[in-house]
Amino acid sequence: MALKKKPAPKKTEVYFSEKKSVEVVQKRSGPKANKRVKFLVDSLVKHMHAFIKETEPTLDEWMAGIQFLTKTGHLSNDWRQEFILLSDTLGISMLVETINNRKTTGETESTVLGPFHVSNAPRYPNGANICLDGKGEPLLVSGTVHNVKAKPIAGATLDVWQTNEDGFYDVQQKGIQPDNNLRGVFTADEKGRFNFKSAYPRFYPIPYDGTVGDMLKALDRNPNRPAHIHFIVSAPGYKPVTTHLFTPDCPWLKEDAVFGVKESLIADFKNKGDHWEVEWDFVLSKA
């Protein structure tokens, strides 16, 4: 009786080729690789190699892409994060934010953090005015923080920031604007209520004198962000929300350069003659 031959071992690709490029790169990871990191990198390799095979960039085009990313890194510093702007203007920041903050029971929707948030902004009592340069039309902001069952959340924290009338954040104009202009942290009272004074927000262009601006110009895209106020609302035992309040009259609502507008976040700003008012309730879900 003839002996059966053992099946030949499955051939493993080890040498690079156009056809097997993804397989070769993915199999290079070792047995002690971090599973989550390997999953992320393998997926990145798969999609990047597919992009290269679809577009077939020239060597000059690929080098231009490398130089674009290098310059993007060189532009980033303590107050300007060009990579965040790049992520924002490609809609990636909003997609990651939305996936990680899916809303199902009426919670306040989230939007992008943006590159101009500052930790440890000054704390103010309710009723304080955060407009330190005196520019713009006066605005009174008030409302409550409550849970999905409409129960007030006493002691909730509201971290607030926005641009001034000239369309700049204070960190963009060191020595021109007062430090911490139009920034502040407030605490909701025992009934979840808050209120503070500010200035009517205005639209502004994102910084477009760098690589992101070059990309937007090449794509014939608008660099403007619609008028808004930033908020991070948080409380112990609840999931924090990073969000905006948008003015309803801004011409750039449907063309936000960073895709941050959600219809549920367009607020009703009321003109009271000598000032504006907006009232808004933030709804948090349990952590």
Secondary structure, 3 states (H helix, E strand, C coil): CCCCCCCCCCCCCCCCCCCCHHHHHHCCCCCCCCHHHHHHHHHHHHHHHHHHHHHCCCHHHHHHHHHHHHHHHHHCCCCCCHHHHHHHHCCHHHHHHHHHCCCCCCCCCCCCCCCCCCCCCCECCCCCECCCCCCCCEEEEEEEEEECCCCECCCCEEEEECCCCCCCCHHHCECCECCCCCEEEEECCCCCEEEEEEECCCCEECCCCCHHHHHHHHCCCCCEECCEEEEEEECCCECCEEEEEECCCCCCHHHCCCCCCCHHHECCCEECCCCEEEEEEEEECEC
